[in-house]
Amino acid sequence: MFKQFFTNREIKLAQKAVANQPENILKLDILGNLYLQNKQYKNAAEIFQNIIELDKTYLPAYLKLAQSLKGSFRYLYAFDTLLSLKELMPLDKQATELLFSLRDADTDLESKVTILEGLLKIEPGNQPLMEQLADTLLKNGEFTKSASMYEKLLAMEEKSQYAQQLALISEKQNNIPKAVELLEKLLLLGTIEKEFIKKLAHFYAVTERFEEAKSILGLLIESNPEEKQELLTKTAEIFILEKKYDEALEKCNEVIKENTFHSPAKFLMVKCYLEQKKYLESIDFLREFYYDPIDEKTEQTIVTMIIDACIAYCEELSLERKFDKAFDSLFEALKYNQSEPKIYMALAKLSDDIKDFDGAKEYRKIAEELLN
């Protein structure tokens, strides 16, 4: 309490002195120091900025201005101020230390990029700085510049981390062949991380190198039995891409035998049934799935899939002129959601098919009311 009393008195005396001699640099410096010592950073910055405007050769003001700006979280301005001081005093140790402390400033990504790029001009080839810049550029969505920085790092040292990051950037740039090339090299060297082996399997799958993708997943299953369910599910996804639905179902069933409530595998099974137009099987399976101990989001997904499957089954039955069964399919969908407009639109279309135009009109009316 008493310390604050004396501090406030000192500041008031310094303010009065400056008011009497507003261009007296020594008195301004005293007031600025008092503000800085008491963490009144905004006031301190104004004072030291004023000193520099009065006398650009008064070098102590630059460092104190930068300290004040850093304290008030204006990191980029602090950085610019320190660069100006470095031009005037290249060997100033305090300025250099403060300058490099800004690399870890909690600021926006664009400002951080500017700071790190500036620091690299001072210390080109600083590997930790290059890593930090490459990562910041990546987070900021500057993929080309980030890739260029990782290429430079990789030329300096063949670290798997750099190649893996380059592979991720290549994926974002939709350059899958480049990503595959990088990860294959790491695989041969035996320095690739497990998650990136999974990535490689995924890249093989999307480029239709299905056998290689399944082979890698098979090896991962052998070496990581604790991840068997996840890896078998990924294998099933590849079989689906190949349109080998029976093989996909076999893998899903293998997962469900180990884990009865494995939702991802069950969704893949439904996808197989639907792709094969086995609508009745998919509906029956989804109805059982609905009673699993699941979260609300999964439940809503199942309901949506049941409705879509019922509508698709209705369309198939309608083409076969099995209108009673087609209506039954849509009424089954209504059990799960009586407020879904597309069910009523399907009922309207089906009513038109049997020339029940009044019924069709009523169903369309309900659908329109629900949509509005």
N, C-alpha and C positions, 0 to 999 in steps of 0.2 A: 504493500500500500504506500509506504513512505518513499520507496524507490520510484514508484510511478509519479508521486508528487514532485520529486526533484527533477525527474525526466521531463515532465510537462513544463516545469518552470524553465528548464534549459532551452526547450524548443521554443517557448514563447519569447524568451530573450533573444534567441537567434533569429526568429521571425521578425522581431522588432528591428534588429540590426540590419537585416536585409531590406526591410521596408525603407529604412533611412538611406541605404546605399545599395540599390538593386543591382548594380553592375560590379560590385566588389566581389571578385572571385573567391577570395579567402573566406569572407563571411558566408557566401553561398555554399562553399565547400563544407563549412562547419555545420550549417543547417542540413545539408544533404546527408552528411555522415550521421547526424542525429536521427534523421528519418530512417536511414538504412539500418542503423543499430536497433531501432525499435520496430523494425519490420513494417514500416509505413512505406511500402515499396513504390506505390504509385506516386506519392509526393516526392520521394527520393529521386525517381526517374525524371520527374519534371525539372527538379533542381539541377541535376547533372546534365540534362539535355540543354538547359539554359546556359550552363557554364561552357559547354562545347560550342554553342552558337556565339558566345562572347569571345572565346579563345580556343581555336581548334588545336592549338599546340599544348594545351593543358592536359597532358596524357593521363594523370590519375583519374580524371573524370570518366574516361572511356570504360575503364574496368569497373568503376562503381556504378556507372549507368547500366552496364551489362548485368551486374549482380542484382540491381534493382529490377531490371526487366525480367530476369530469370525468376526472381522472387514473386513477381506478379504474373507469372506464367506466359509472358510474351517472349517465347523462346526464339522465334525466328528473328525478332528485332534484336534480341540479345546476341544472337549469332552474327548478324550483320555488323553490330557494334564492335564485337571482338575481332572480326575480320579487318575492320578499319584500324583497330589498334595493332593488329599483327603486321599490317603494312607499314605502320609508323615505328613499331618496335618488334621486329621479327623474333627476337630471342626472349621476349617477356614470358617467364615461366608461369606466372599466375594466369596470364591471359590464355596460354596454351592449355593449362589444366582445366580452366573454366570452359574453354571452347569444346574440349573433348568430353566434358561431363554432359554436354547437351545431347550427345548421341543417345542417351537413355531418357531424354525428356518425354513426359507423357503428353504428347501433342498429336495433332491430326496427321494422317499418313503423308499427305503432300508436303507438309512442313518438315516431317521427319526425313523424307526423301531428299529435300533441298539441303538439310543439315548434313546428312551422311555423304551426299555427293560433294559438298563443300569440304568436308573433312578428308575425303579421299584425294582431293586436289592438293591438300597439304601433305598427306602421307599416302601417296600412290603405292599400291601393292600391299597395303595393310589388310591381311587376310580376314581377321575378325570383322573389320569394318565392311569389307566386301560381302561377307556372309550376311551381315545385318542389312546391308543395302539390298542385296538380292531378295532376301525374305520380305523386306518392307515393300519393295516394288511388286512382288507377287501378291501381297495382301492388298495393295492399292490397284490391282488389276492391270498393271503395266507388264504384260506377259513377255513382250518382245525384249524389253530392256532387262527384265529379270533373267530371262533365258541367256542373254548376252553376258550378264554378270556371272551366272553359273558356269557358262562355257569357259570364261576366263579363270574361274576358280578351279575347274576341272583340269585345265591346262597346267595350273600350278601344282595341283595334287589330285591324284585319282581317288578321291573319297567317294564311297558309295552314296553318301548323303547328297552330294552334288548331282550325281547321275539320277538318283531317284527324284529329286526335285525337278530336274529337267524333264523327266518322263511325265510328271504331273502337269507341267506347263505345256508340254507337247500334246497331252490329252485335251487340255483346255483350248488349245489352238486347233484341235481336230486333226493333229498330225500323229495318228496312231502308229504308222510304220516307224517313225522316229522314236516314239515311246517304247515300242517293242525292241528296237535295236539296242537302246540303252539298257533295258532290263535284261535282255538276253545276255549281254556282255557281263553284267553283274552275276547272273545265274551261273555262267561258266566259271567266273572267278570265285564263286561261293561266298560273295560278300553281300548278297541281297537279303533284305529283311522279309520276314514271312508275309506281311501285309502286301508287299510289292510283288511277291510270287503270285498271290491271289489276283493282283492287278494284271499281271502278265497273262494269267489264265483268262481274265475278262477280255483283255485286248485280243487274244487269240480267238475268242468266241465271236466278238463283234466283227472281226475280219474273216470270219467263216473258216478259221483253222481249228475246227471242232475237235479233231482227234488229239491235237497237241494240248488244247485246253483241258480236255478230260484226263489226259495223261498226267498233267501237272497236278490237277485236283486229286487224282488217285494217289500220287506220291505224297501229297500233303495229308491225306487221310491216314496213310501208313505211319507218317512221322508225327501226326498230331491227332491221336484218337479222341482227345477231349473235344475236338472241333468237328467231329464226324458229321453230326446232324447239319451244321451249317454248310459244310463242304458237299455233302450229298445233295442238299437243296440246290446249291450252285450247279452241280452236275445235272440235275433234273432240268434246270433252266436252259442248259446247253442242248439237251435232248429236245426240248420244246422248240428251240431255234432251228434245229434240224428237222422238225416235224416228225420226230420219232416219239410219238405220244405214249406208246406202251412202255418203252424204256424209261421215259420220264415218270410214269405212274409207278413203275417198279421201284425207282429210287425214292419217290415220295413215300411209298408204303413202308420202305425200309426205315425211313426217318420216323414215321408215325408209330411203328412197332416199338421203337425206343422211347418215343415221347408222344403220347396219345393226343396232347393238346398243342402240337407244333403248328401254329397258324400259317407261317409262310409255306410249309409243305402242303397244307390243306388247300390254300389258295391256288397253288400250282396244279393240284389235282383237278380242281374245278376248271381251271384254264384248259387243261387237257381234254376234259369232257366236252367243254364248249367248242373247242377247236374241231373236235370230232363230231360235233352236232349231236352229242349224246345228252340232249336236254333233260330228259327224265332222270337220268343218272345224276346229272349235276344238281338238279332241284332236290332230289332225295338226299344227296350228300350234304348240300347246304343246310337243309332243314335239321339234320343231325348236328352239323357244325354249329348252328345257331345256339344250341343248348350247352356248348362248351363253356367253361369258366373264362370268359373273355372280357376285354375292356369295351367301353362304349363305342369307341372309334371302330374297332374290329366288328362289333355287332352291326353298326350302320353300314359298313362295307358289305357284310354278308347279306343284309336286307336288300341293298341295291343290286347285288348279284342275283339274288333270288328273283327279284322283279324282272331284271333283264332276261334271265333264263326263261321265266314263265312267258314273257312276251315273245321271245324267239321261238319257244315251243308252240305257242299259239299260232304263230305265222306258219310254221311247218304243218301243223294240223289243219289249218285253214286251206293250205294248198292241196292237202289230201281230202278236203271237204269233210273233215271230221269236226263239224262245228260245235257239237255239244262238248266234246273233250277240249276244244279250243277255249270255249267259255269257262270251263272248269279250271283251266290253267290260269286264266286271268283272275278268276275269283280266288284262287289260291294266293296269287300275288297280293290281292287286297287284304288278306288276313295279316300281312306284315306291315302294310302302310295304306290306309284308306284315304290319304291325302296326296297321293302321287299322281299328278296330272297325266303322265304318259300311260298309266294303266287305263284311264278313262278314254284317252285318245285311241288306244288299242281296242277297247270295247266298242267305241264308235265305229271304227273301221270294220271290225268283225260284224257289227250289226248291219252296216251297209252291205257287206258280202252276202248276208242272208235276206237282204231287202227289208230289214226292219228299220225304216228310215226315221220313224218317230223315236225309237230307242236310241238310234245313232245321234239324233238331235239332242236328246236329254244328256247323253254321256258327254257330248262336246260342250254343252252348257256347263256341266260340272267341272270339266277340265279347265275351261276359260275362267270360271270363278276362282278355282284354286290358283291359277296362274296370276290372277289379279289380286 
